[in-house]
Amino acid sequence: MITVREKVRFVETDLMGVVHHSNYFRWFEMARVEYLRQIGILLTDMMAEDIVFPITDVECKYRASAKFDDYILIEAVLAEVSKVKMVFTYRVLREKDGALLATGRTQNAFTNKQGKVVRLPDKYFDKLNKPSQC
């Protein structure tokens, strides 16, 4: 598991003064990318080898609202990995009181830039498949 700490920006809020629901998906992506970075996988390296990983399934359950200037913690866990897909789960917490704001899940398929499913090379798969390094 990795944890990313962020501060809610004014632009992320709506007219009700709470974070707009779409921002949670962006925060999931930030945590997923940081998870990969911490285990030694850079997206730029994968993209240079014609490997991308589009979202094929995503879900978010909202529990409580974050507001402008709240510090939040985004936790990401690699829940499942194979040569053709990876699944992450997420929790978003308000730092000051530990309130659970949202839970989520994403599934990514490994494809080339034309959208054809590819098998992940061992050099990436082995890093993803090692017991928790984060």
C-alpha positions in Angstrom: 0.0 0.0 0.0 1.1 3.6 -0.6 -0.4 6.8 0.7 -0.5 10.1 -1.2 -1.2 13.3 0.8 -3.0 16.1 -1.0 -4.7 19.4 -0.1 -8.1 20.0 -1.6 -7.9 23.0 -4.0 -10.8 25.5 -4.4 -11.1 24.5 -8.1 -12.0 21.0 -7.0 -15.1 22.1 -5.1 -18.6 22.7 -6.4 -21.2 25.4 -5.6 -22.1 23.4 -2.4 -18.5 23.9 -1.1 -17.6 20.2 -1.3 -15.3 18.3 -3.6 -16.9 17.5 -6.9 -17.3 13.7 -7.3 -15.1 13.6 -10.5 -12.0 14.5 -8.5 -11.9 11.2 -6.7 -11.1 9.4 -10.0 -8.2 11.8 -10.6 -6.9 11.2 -7.1 -7.1 7.4 -7.7 -4.9 7.9 -10.8 -2.4 10.0 -8.8 -2.1 7.2 -6.2 -1.9 4.5 -8.9 0.9 6.3 -10.7 2.8 6.9 -7.4 2.4 3.2 -6.5 4.1 2.3 -9.8 6.8 4.9 -9.4 7.6 3.6 -5.9 8.1 0.0 -7.2 10.3 1.2 -10.1 7.9 1.4 -13.0 7.7 4.7 -14.9 4.8 5.3 -17.2 7.1 7.1 -19.7 9.2 3.9 -20.0 6.1 1.8 -20.7 4.7 4.2 -23.2 8.1 4.3 -25.0 7.6 0.5 -25.4 4.1 1.0 -26.8 2.4 -0.2 -23.5 -0.5 1.7 -22.0 -3.1 0.6 -19.5 -6.5 2.1 -20.1 -9.2 1.8 -17.4 -11.7 -1.0 -18.2 -13.7 -0.7 -15.0 -14.0 1.9 -12.3 -16.1 2.4 -9.2 -16.3 4.8 -6.3 -18.4 4.8 -3.2 -18.8 8.1 -1.5 -19.0 8.1 2.3 -18.5 11.7 3.4 -17.5 15.1 1.8 -14.1 16.7 1.6 -14.0 20.4 1.5 -11.7 23.2 0.4 -8.4 23.2 2.3 -8.9 19.7 3.8 -5.8 17.5 3.7 -6.7 14.1 2.3 -4.8 10.8 2.3 -5.3 8.6 -0.8 -4.3 5.0 -0.2 -3.7 2.6 -3.1 -3.4 -1.1 -2.9 -2.5 -3.4 -5.8 -5.3 -6.0 -5.3 -4.7 -8.2 -8.4 -2.2 -8.4 -11.2 -1.8 -10.6 -14.3 0.1 -10.3 -17.5 -3.0 -8.6 -19.1 -4.5 -6.5 -16.3 -4.1 -5.0 -12.9 -6.7 -4.1 -10.2 -6.2 -1.4 -7.6 -8.4 -0.6 -4.6 -8.4 2.8 -2.9 -9.4 4.6 0.3 -9.6 8.4 0.6 -9.5 9.7 4.2 -9.6 13.2 5.7 -6.3 13.6 7.5 -7.5 15.7 10.5 -10.1 13.2 11.8 -9.5 10.0 9.8 -13.0 10.1 8.3 -13.4 7.7 5.4 -14.5 9.9 2.4 -14.6 7.3 -0.3 -13.5 3.8 -1.4 -12.9 2.8 -4.9 -11.5 0.3 -7.4 -10.0 0.4 -10.9 -9.2 -2.3 -13.4 -6.7 -1.6 -16.2 -5.9 -3.7 -19.2 -2.5 -3.6 -20.8 -2.7 -2.6 -24.4 -0.6 -1.1 -27.1 -1.4 2.4 -28.3 -3.8 1.0 -30.9 -5.9 -0.6 -28.2 -4.8 -4.2 -28.8 -4.4 -6.2 -25.6 -0.8 -7.1 -24.9 1.0 -9.3 -22.4 3.1 -7.3 -19.9 6.8 -8.0 -20.3 8.5 -9.8 -17.4 10.6 -6.8 -16.4 7.3 -4.9 -15.4 5.3 -7.9 -14.3 8.0 -9.1 -11.9 8.0 -5.7 -10.2 4.2 -5.7 -9.9 4.1 -9.3 -8.7 6.7 -9.0 -5.9 5.3 -9.0 -2.4 4.6 -5.5 -1.1 7.5 -3.2 -1.7 5.8 0.0 -0.8 
